[in-house]
Amino acid sequence: MVYDISYRPKKVLETIDALTGPSFSLLQKVRMNGSGSPRLLIHACSPLILERLARTDQMVYCSIELRPKGILVHFQSNLNVFVWPVAYHHLSIYQNGSSWSIHGGGQFMKVKCRSSENSMRNFLHKLFEHRDRHCGNSIDQGTGS
């Protein structure tokens, strides 16, 4: 589900907090070395997200915020601010060349990092650490034997 949070409706914010947990405190964000992604360029998305984006020729950007139980993908269209909450247990991220595909809750968004690729890798490493801490280690590391 994608929510319009332009006017900060209390019921919507409570729903988002229930799904992804409350925002990290300032001290936690400092210890984590930040909880947000670099600015990302949206170049494809699912129809539900697409209908919320304005039909303009302008490039549309988003950012990802880490939360204790999930992520929030923030994007803006004209004067409206939208958020797409995804719980860690529904989250899948794939890399395809220089772009990243984020899937969750039946929706998807393909993004490209406009800054250095290294900053995106650092953010994703942090995201996967939080997801593994919340959901348990979902990747089989293997021992090689």
C-alpha positions in Angstrom: 0.0 0.0 0.0 1.2 3.5 -0.8 0.1 6.3 1.5 -0.1 10.1 1.0 1.5 11.7 4.0 1.4 15.3 2.8 -0.8 16.4 5.7 0.6 13.9 8.2 -2.7 12.1 9.0 -2.4 10.5 12.5 -4.2 7.2 11.5 -1.9 6.6 8.5 1.2 7.4 10.5 0.1 4.9 13.2 -0.5 2.2 10.5 3.0 2.8 9.1 4.5 2.6 12.5 2.7 -0.6 13.2 4.0 -2.2 10.0 7.6 -0.9 10.0 8.2 0.2 13.6 8.8 3.7 14.8 11.6 5.8 13.4 15.0 5.3 15.0 16.0 7.9 17.7 18.6 10.5 16.9 21.2 8.7 19.0 20.5 5.4 17.2 20.8 7.1 13.8 24.2 8.5 14.8 25.4 5.1 16.0 24.2 3.6 12.7 26.0 6.3 10.7 22.6 7.3 9.3 19.4 5.5 8.5 18.7 6.9 5.0 19.8 5.9 1.5 21.4 8.2 -1.1 19.0 9.9 -3.5 17.7 7.4 -6.0 16.2 7.9 -9.4 13.0 6.0 -10.1 13.0 4.6 -13.7 10.2 2.0 -13.4 7.5 1.0 -11.0 4.3 -0.9 -10.5 1.0 0.6 -11.6 -0.2 1.5 -8.1 2.9 3.6 -7.6 2.9 4.9 -11.1 -0.6 6.4 -10.8 0.6 8.4 -7.8 3.5 9.9 -9.8 2.6 13.0 -11.8 2.7 12.6 -15.6 5.6 15.0 -16.2 8.9 14.8 -18.0 10.8 15.5 -14.9 12.9 12.9 -13.2 11.4 11.5 -10.1 13.6 10.7 -7.1 13.1 8.6 -4.0 14.9 7.8 -0.8 14.7 4.8 1.6 14.5 5.1 5.3 15.4 2.2 7.6 13.0 1.3 10.4 13.3 -1.4 13.1 10.8 -3.7 11.3 11.0 -2.6 7.7 11.8 0.2 5.3 9.9 3.3 4.0 10.4 4.4 0.4 9.7 8.2 0.3 8.9 9.9 -3.0 7.2 13.2 -4.0 4.9 14.0 -6.9 4.1 17.7 -7.3 3.1 18.9 -3.8 2.2 15.5 -2.5 4.5 13.3 -0.4 4.1 9.6 -0.6 5.5 6.7 1.4 5.6 3.0 0.5 6.2 0.9 3.7 7.6 -2.5 3.3 8.1 -4.9 6.2 11.4 -6.8 6.2 9.7 -10.2 5.8 8.1 -9.0 2.5 11.2 -7.2 1.2 13.2 -8.5 -1.8 16.0 -6.5 -3.5 17.7 -7.4 -6.8 20.5 -5.8 -8.6 20.4 -5.7 -12.4 23.5 -3.9 -13.8 23.5 -0.4 -12.3 19.9 -0.5 -11.2 18.2 -2.0 -8.1 14.8 -3.5 -8.0 12.8 -3.3 -4.7 9.9 -5.7 -4.3 7.4 -5.9 -1.5 3.8 -6.3 -0.8 2.9 -7.0 -4.4 4.6 -3.7 -5.6 8.0 -3.0 -7.2 10.2 0.0 -7.9 13.4 0.0 -10.0 15.9 2.7 -9.0 19.3 3.9 -10.0 21.8 5.5 -7.6 22.9 8.9 -8.9 25.8 9.2 -6.4 28.6 6.7 -6.1 27.8 3.0 -6.3 29.8 2.5 -3.1 27.3 4.6 -1.1 24.4 2.5 -2.3 26.3 -0.7 -1.4 27.1 0.6 2.1 23.4 1.4 2.6 22.2 -2.0 1.3 24.7 -3.7 3.6 23.2 -1.8 6.5 19.7 -2.7 5.4 20.5 -6.4 5.1 22.1 -6.4 8.6 18.9 -5.0 10.0 16.7 -7.4 8.1 18.7 -10.4 9.2 18.6 -9.1 12.8 14.8 -8.8 12.6 14.0 -11.9 10.5 16.9 -14.1 11.3 19.7 -14.9 8.8 17.8 -15.7 5.6 21.0 -16.2 3.5 22.7 -19.6 3.8 26.4 -18.6 4.3 27.6 -22.2 3.9 30.9 -23.6 5.2 32.2 -24.8 1.9 32.1 -28.5 2.8 
